[in-house]
């Protein structure tokens, strides 16, 4: 059987373009799959599994998101690229949607907006839902709905033995459990997700304050202290980045709120910062659409740039975190490189799924540049600063993983052991790659 999509073998015309195009990060790793398949259908996915077995190759899968580390780009591998599989269907009456893995979350949201519906899609435009949902999915209103994988009710997938099946809590629950949180270490090919939808929040707004670097300790201490007081539908974030070359601190807090009075009351909390009278810019409240929030995010993550990323979850007190944060801010690479701090808060009990690591505060570093001569310095900034703070970390988030350079805890020990058991049962020959690094 042939493929509906295209196939590229190493050394042939079009191969390098397909290999390079499979990594959004302009810092593409020097790893070379033997075969790249651009899938156009579920049949292509089944056929790719068969071909990988026939050729004695491992299999890796790419959906089309950022995947900073390029975990899917491996040597001696068949790379299955699902980025062209972008279809979705919405059942408004049933509050359900089905999406192919290459569908960008922001495109799904535009259609949901027309129906006054909502799904916690990712914060960055262009991020495909495939890998986003596998690793957990931290998106808009994620503090309300939890990681987006919690809203996946069923999954169509191709197993390592080439069977196309649908898994759910009632049907083959071991694969359903593993798919929700195992990220790039999942051992099947997802071809479609079935999602639970929600009513759309009536009001979307934001507030922004910017501060000079001298206010850093006051701002972060305040952000940590007010965390328990902010509503779940408010995302309080603090950034450090360079503004016209000088480091600054930015406080922003998008709200997807039940009403305008509640939105205004929540955003009034930004004015309680003890450094508020020294703010360089004060915008306490302005209405927005999700499309506007996406545009703001995209400015921090431009296309055709090189990226080095790392992260940590923590519940450490602000006083213990501040020396590392100060060092990060004072050594920031060129704009738009930045550090993100997000008050995630105390999480409710989660469903039974592989996803199992989160904490009160999320910190992530994003070095962003274009000159290859700066590669080593920027990689060292992200990896080294997170490594220096790892004694304060409870784990990492797979969305911003750096496992190839710095292995860290991304699922609980109990869940990692269970993942290994399910993998041995479902993929005994090791057709699918694991993560590039495992917890120590």
N, C-alpha and C positions, 0 to 999 in steps of 0.2 A: 504494500500500500504506500502511495506517495503522500506528500504533505500538502495541505492547502496553503500554508505559508511558505517561507523561504528557508533554505538550509545553506549554511556556510561552513566549509571545512578549512582548517588551518592551512595557510599558504595559498588559498585560492582568492580570486578577485572578490572584493566585497567583505572579506573576513575581518580585516582590521577595522574597517568602518563599523561593522556590526559589533565587534568586541569593544571598541572605544565608546560606541553609542549605548552600550549596556551599563555604563557608569555615569551618573549625573555629575559626580565630583570630577572636576578637571584634573585632579591629582589621581590619575588612573593607575592602579597597581600593575606591576609587570607580571601578570599571571595570564596564562593563555589556554583557554579551553580548546579541545581538539575539534569540537563541532558546536556551532551555534544554530539553534532552531528558533526562527521567528514564528511563533504559533498564531494561527488564525482561527482555530476551532478546538473544541474538546477532543475531537479525533486526533488532532496534531499532538495533543498532550499524551494521549494513550500511545501513539506511535513513537513519540520521543522516548518514553520509558522503554518500549520494546527495542529501539535502536541503541540506547545506552547499554542495555544488557547484551545485545548482539555484539557490540564493539568492545565490551569489557571496560566501559567507562563509568565513572561515578556521574551522578546527576545533580545539577544545581538549578535553581529557579530564580527568576527575576520578574517583578511585577511592573516596575517603572517608577519607583519612588526615588528618594534621595540616596538612601543606603550609603552613607558617607564612607564606610569601610570597604564597600564592594565585596562583601562576604561571598556573593554568588560567583565572583570571577575567580575561578580555580584552574590549576593545571590538571591535565589528564582527565578532563571532564566534558560532558555534554551540557552546555548551558541552554536551558529552555527559557526564552524571553517571551513573557506574556503581555508585554506592554501594549500590543495591538488589540488585545481582547478587552474592550472598553464598554461593552453594552450594559445597560441596566434597565430594569422594569420596576415601576412603582405601583403598588396596590394601595391607593389612598384609603379606601373603605376598610380594608383589612389591616391598615397600619403596618404594612410590610413592604420590603423592597428586595430585589435580588440583583446582585452586581457581579460582573466579571472582575477578575483581579486587577486588570489594567485601568479600570475606571478611576479617574482622579476624583478625590473627595469633593473638591470645590465645584466640579461639574455636576455631581449628584446633588449638591446643596442648592444650586441654582434652580433645579427642577423641583426640589422639595419646597423651596420658598414659594413657588407658584401655587402649591397646594396647602400652604400654611403648615407644613410638616417639618420635622427636624431629625437629624442623626448626628451624633458627635464625631463629625469628620475631622481630619487633621488640621493643624494650625497653618500649615504651609500650602499655598496653591500648587497644583501639579502633582502632589503626592498621591500615588495610586493606592487603592484600598487593599490590595493583596498583602504586601508586607506589613503595612500599617496595622491591619487587623491581626495578623499572625503574632506580632510582637507585643500586642496589648492595645495600643491605640490611645494616645493622650491627645484629645482634641477639644474643640469648643464645647463648653459645658460638661467637660469630663469629670469635674468635681461633683456634678449632679448625677450623671448617668454612669459614672465609673469608666474604666478603660473600655474602649469601644468594642473590644472582643466580647465583653459581657452582654452586648446586645446582638450577638450573632446567634441565631436560633437553629441554623442548620448549615451544612457545608457540602458542596459537591466536590469530589476530589478523585484523583487517580492514585491508586495504591502502588507500592513498589512492585507488585506482581501484575500491574497493568490493568486493573479492574476499575471501572468508573462507578462510584457509589455515592450515596448521600448519607452523611453521618449527622447524628443529633444526640440529644440526651437519651432518646429511646432506642436509637439504632447505632450500634457500634460506638458506644459512649467513650471508649478508650481513645479513639482517634479524635473525637469531638473535644475531649478534655485536652489532649495534647496540642491540638491546633490552636487553641486559644491561650497563647502566651509563650510558645516555644520559639517563635521568630524564625530566623534563618536556619535554625537547627531542626525544622519540621521535616518529616520523612514521608511526605506525599505531595502531590501537585494539586493545589486548590484551583478549581476551574470556575467556581461560583460561590458567593456567600449569600445567605438568606438572612435579612436583617429585620430587627424590630425597630419601628419608627415611633416618634414622639410628637406631641403637639409643639408647634414652633413657639419659642419665647416671644411674647408680644413686643418687648422693648429691647433694643440693642443700643448700648451707649459705651462711652469710654471717658477716661480722664487721664491727663498726663502732667507730670511735674518733672522738671529737670533741675539737678543740683550740681554745684562744683564738687570736685573730688574731696575738698576739706570736710564736706558733710557726710562722707561715706559711713562712718561708724554710727552716727545718729540715725541715718536713714535705715540702714539694715537692722539695727537694734529695734527701732520702731516697727519695721515690717514684721519682724519675728514676733513682737509682743502683741500686735493687733490681729495676728493670724486667726485665733479662735473666734474673733468677733465678726469676721466678714462672712456674708452669706455664701452658701455653696455655689450659687450661680455667678459669683464674682471671682475673677482670676487676678489676684494681686501679684504683679511681677515687678522685679527690680532688675535693671540692666546696668552694666558698666560698659561703656564704649568710648570711642574718641569722637569729639565734636570739633571739627576744624583743627584736628591734631591733638587737642587737649582732652585727657580723660574726664568723663563726667558720669553722673549717676542719674538714671531715668526711672521714675516710678510710673507705671501704667496699670490700669485695672479694668479691662473689658468686662461689661456686665451683660448677661442675657437674662433679663429680669421679667418678673410677672407684671410689673406696672411701672409707669414713669416715676411716681412718687417714691416707690421702693428703690428704683435705680438711683434717683437723686440722693436719697438718704444714704445708700451704700457708698456712693462716690464721694459724699461729704467727708467720709473717713480719711480721704487723702489729705484733707486740709488740717488733720490733727497731727501731722508729722512735726516734730519740734523744730525742724529746719525749714518749715514752709515759708517763713518770712525771708529766707535767703534763696528761694527758688529762682533760677534763671528764667524759667518759663512756667506759667501756671495756666492750665486749662482744666478746671475742675469737672466740667461736664460738657459733652457734645454727643448728639445722636449719631448713629452709624448703621450701616448694613454690614452683614458678614463680609460682603464683597469689599467694603472699605477696610475692614480689619485685615483681610487677606493682603490687600495692597500694602499696608503698613508692615506686615510680616515679611513680604517678599523683598522689601528694601534691605532687610538684614541678611537675606539669603539669596543674593543675585545668581543668575545663571552664569555659566562659563567662568567660574572661579575655582580655585583650589581650596580644599577644606581639610582641617584636622579637628576632630571633635572628641570630647570625653565628657563624663558626667558622674554624678553621685546622688543618691538619696541619703538624707541624714535627719536625725532629730537632735543633733548637738545644739547646745545653747549658742546664741549669737556671739557671746564673748569668746568662745573657743573657735568659731568659724572666722571671725573678723581678721586675724593676722593673715590667713591664707587669702581671704577676699581682698585685703589691702594689697598684698603682693601681686595678685592677679591684675588688679586695676592699674597698678603702677607700671606693670610690664606689658600692658596691652599691645598687641600688634596693630598694624594699620587698620583703619576703618575699611569695611564694616565688621571687623572682628569684635566679639563681645562676650560677656558673661551674662547668663540668665539665672536669676533666682526666682523660684515660684513657690508661693505658699500653697502646698497641696492640702495640708490639714490632716486631721485624724480621719482615717477612712473607715467606712462601715464594713461589716463582714462581707466578703466577696463570695461569689459562686465557686463551686468546685471546678477549677481549671488550672492549667499549668502556670499561668500568670500568678505570681505570689509574692512579689517584692515591691513595696512602695513605702513611703515614709512622710513625715510632716513637711519636709522642705526638699525641693529639687534644685540642684545646681548643675549647670552645663556650660561648657566652654566651647566656643566656635571660633577657630582661627580661620580667616578668610583672606585670600591673597591671590595674586596672578603670576608673579615672577617665580619661576622654578628655583632661582638662586636662594629664595627665602624658605624653601621647603623644610629644611632641618630645624631652623629656629622656630617656625610656627608649629611644627609637630611637637617639638620639645616643650613649647609653652603650654599647649593643651594637655599633653600626656604627663609632663612633669609636674604641673601644678595640681592636677587631680591625684596623681600618685603621692604627692606630699601631704594631701589631706585625707588619704584613704583610711587612716585610723579613726576618722570621724564619720565614715560612711557606713551605711547599713546595706548598701548594694548599688546597683546601677539600673538604668532603664535601657532596654534593647534598642529603642529608637535611635539613641545617640551612642551606640556601643563602640568601643575601641578595643575589642577583645583580642585582636591580633597583636596589639602592642602592649596591652595591660589587662590581663585576665582579671575578672571580678565577678562577684556574686550577682546573678540576674534572676534566679529563681531560688526558692527555699531548698534546703538540702533534701528534705523529704520529697519535694516535687521533682528535683533533679534525678533522684533515685528512681522515682516512678517513670519519668521520661525515658530513662535508660532501659527499664524493663519493657515498656511499650515498644520502644525502638527495636529491641532484640526480638520481640515477638512479631512485629509487623515488617521489619526490614532486616531480617537475619543476615543477609549477605552484604549489608552496608552500602546499598545503592546510593543513598542520599548522604551528602556531606553533613557533618555536625558543624557547630560554631567554630570560628577560627581560634578561640581560646575558651577554656572552661574555668570555672571558679577554682582557686587554689585550695 
